[in-house]
Structure formats: structure tokens, C-alpha cells
Amino acid sequence: MRSDFKFKFIFLCASHTLLHVYTNLPLALLPVLMKEYNLSVFIASLIISIPRIIQLFFSLPTGLIADRLGYKRLISLSLFLEVLAAAVILFYPSVETIVLAFSLTALASTIYHPPALSAAADILPLNFRSRGLGFHGASGTLGVSLGPITLGLFLNHFGWRFVYLIWLIPILIAAFIALFIDLDMVREKKIEEHEISISTPIRKVFTLTFISLLLLMLFRTAAGTSISTYITTYLTEDKLLDPALASMIFGINPLIGLSSSIIGGYLGDRLGWKKSFTIIFSTVSIALFIVMISQTAFQAIAFYILYGFFNSMSMPISSSLVANIIPSGARGTAYSIYFIPMSLIGIAMPIILSFLIGIFNISVIFPIAIILYLTSLIIVQLLKING
């Protein structure tokens, strides 16, 4: 890679970190909001699901726009939406405006990922693509961690809204910088080299191979959503942890697993996607089973962190598979479609689980997730994807 490509890739990683500092705050805040506003589990699930409906609605259009209008404007727009979400939280404190702010954050993520992943895939050489996307994924994981960690640090001293204020200025600066970095030169060069038109029809993205990958991601995301949505509630209700401490653990988990995205990319390059996914899904299933039967909070936390470490390893491998099977000029569309099953299941699972939690208890999230991960493992063995 030339030095200018390295600079652009470093910016993509930094922007990915800042984009995600607000991403997991709704999940970390769930027990806090339930107490502050006296919400039922079902209403709390709607607070999580409504932003994901917004995310789903805009998934495909943002990918199509990314393939046609370029990357930097959409990356900048996504960061400005994060700033707007923080402003709404700070100045209009109500349940309705909280849902609006969470929706803006979800929309920002939807707008950001197709152009950012496409730009990163275009910048990186083929023999470094999985590892490079691993670094990009790790930078997002860092952001996912920083939000709940800062929440845990300041919750009992300044209140939960203070976390949005802390990150507002850095995100605003990155939004302006994005306007002056030319990421689209790389995109145009790649399109010319491969003789791919940016008007590549959607039907060319929907190959049997790509649909198979979407099926796998549907089950994997359903499993992960089952845990991530209610893990802070589980830690506060079942293991009796303070909400601030539960948020810290929720944030520390991906922080400790920060290297796992890089390791996952390396594993994908060395072992291939099938062996890598087999190792990952087997390990997370065992880890969740031990969490489910754990007798102490320490044991549950330790194996939850192990689960998070291995779970994060799967993202760069799946992102690299998309880049391998889709030509450059259609990758924005492909990545946006790739996120649609995740959005769909992200909408449905919190609501479904809220009913199951009402019937059984909060621990029901673990057998559900284990079954879904084992289903993913079976699908991996049946799929035929080159890469």
C-alpha cells in the first residue's frame, strides 16, 4: 500500500471508532432507562427495535447511493447524524426523544458502513484484505467498548447523558475531516481496472453464493442479538450487579476482545472461512453454556468475556467474503444488502425475547443463543463458498 492509502485507511479506522461510541449505549442503558422511566421489558424492547426498523428501511438505498455518489460524503453525513443524536439526548430528555436519538444513531451506522467497507476493501491489497478489514472491524469494536465504559465511569457521578457530551466534539471534528479526504479516487480506479459499471444491477449481487452467506449471517446475528440486547439486564437482575458495573463489563468485553477482530482476519486468511467459523461458533456455544450454568457472577463474567472475544472474530471473515464474491462497483449495494438480515433479526429478537423472558426468566437468552449458534455451525458445514 502506498503511504496515502495508509493515511486514508487510518482515517477510516478512526472514523469507525467514533461512529460506534454511541452504538451500544442503548443496550448498556436498558436497565437504567427501565428504572428511570418505569418501563416494562416489552416497552424497553421497542426502544431497541424501533431504531433498527429505521436502520432496515434505509439499508438498501444507502448502498445504492454509495456505489453511485461516492464514499466521503456519506461517511461525513453519518458522523453529523451522530452529533445530532447527541444534541437531541442532551437538550430534549424524554422517552420519545431518546427513541429519536437512538434512531439517528442507527441510521448513521446504516449510512456509514456500505461506503466505509467498500472504501476499505478497495484500498487494501487482496492478500491483506481479511486482516485489513480485521483492523477496521477492531477500530469499530474499540468504539463499541468506549461508549459503555465511559458510561460506567460517569453514570453515578454525572448521569448517563454526560457520556453523549464527552464524545460530541471528536465526532464533529471527524465529520468535517471526512469532507476533505478523497476516498473516491481509489473507488474510480478500481472500477476502471475491473471494467465494472457503478450501475451494476441489483440482480447481479443476488447470486446463490451471496444468498447463502446472508442465511448464515441471519442465524449468527440472531444468536448474538439474543445476548447483547439483555446481557446488562441479566447481570443486574440475575447476578445483582450495579448498573454502572454491568455497563463497564459490557464495554470491557469488546475492549478485551479488540484484538479478536485482527486475529479473526488472520485466521480467515490462514485457515479459510469454513474452518475459522467452525472454531468460532463451537467456542462461543461452549462459553455461553458455561455462563448459563454458572453459580457465581465472576464465573459468568469470565466466560461472557471469552464468548465476546470469539464472537468478534467472525466479522472480518464475513466482510472479506462479501468483498471476494462481489465486484468492486457493486460492493456498496452488496454490503447494504448484507446488513439487511442483521437489521431484520435485530428488530425481531428483542421483542420475541421480551415475551420469552416474561414467560420464563432472563436466563432464557442463553439456550436460545446456543441453539442459534449451533444452527449457524451446521449451515457452515453445508455451504459452498470460495474464499
C-alpha positions, 0 to 999 in steps of 0.5 A: 500500500502506498503511504496515502492509502495508509493515511486514508485507511487510518482515517477510516479506522478512526472514523469507525471508532467514533461512529460506534461510541454511541452504538451500544449505549442503548443496550448498556442503558436498558436497565437504567432507562427501565428504572428511570422511566418505569418501563416494562421489558416489552416497552424497553424492547421497542426502544431497541427495535424501533431504531433498527426498523429505521436502520432496515428501511434505509439499508438498501438505498444507502448502498445504492447511493454509495456505489453511485455518489461516492464514499466521503460524503456519506461517511461525513453525513453519518458522523453529523447524524451522530452529533445530532443524536447527541444534541437531541439526548442532551437538550430534549430528555424524554422517552420519545426523544431518546427513541429519536436519538437512538434512531439517528444513531442507527441510521448513521451506522446504516449510512456509514458502513456500505461506503466505509467497507467498500472504501476499505476493501478497495484500498487494501491489497487482496492478500491483506484484505481479511486482516485489513478489514480485521483492523477496521472491524477492531477500530469499530469494536474499540468504539463499541467498548468506549461508549459503555465504559465511559458510561460506567465511569460517569453514570453515578457521578454525572448521569448517563447523558454526560457520556453523549457530551464527552464524545460530541466534539471528536465526532464533529471534528471527524465529520468535517475531516471526512469532507476533505479526504478523497476516498473516491479516487481509489473507488474510480480506479478500481472500477476502471481496472475491473471494467465494472459499471457503478450501475451494476444491477441489483440482480447481479449481487443476488447470486446463490453464493451471496444468498447463502452467506446472508442465511448464515449471517441471519442465524449468527446475528440472531444468536448474538442479538439474543445476548447483547440486547439483555446481557446488562439486564441479566447481570443486574437482575440475575447476578445483582450487579450495579448498573454502572458495573454491568455497563463497564463489563459490557464495554470491557468485553469488546475492549478485551476482545479488540484484538479478536477482530485482527486475529479473526482476519488472520485466521480467515486468511490462514485457515479459510472461512469454513474452518475459522467459523467452525472454531468460532461458533463451537467456542462461543456455544461452549462459553455461553453454556458455561455462563448459563450454568454458572453459580457465581457472577465472576464465573459468568463474567469470565466466560461472557468475556471469552464468548465476546472475544470469539464472537468478534472474530467472525466479522472480518471473515464475513466482510472479506467474503462479501468483498471476494464474491462481489465486484468492486462497483457493486460492493456498496449495494452488496454490503447494504444488502448484507446488513439487511438480515442483521437489521431484520433479526435485530428488530425481531429478537428483542421483542420475541425475547421480551415475551420469552423472558416474561414467560420464563426468566432472563436466563432464557437468552442463553439456550436460545443463543446456543441453539442459534449458534449451533444452527449457524455451525451446521449451515457452515458445514453445508455451504459452498463458498470460495474464499 
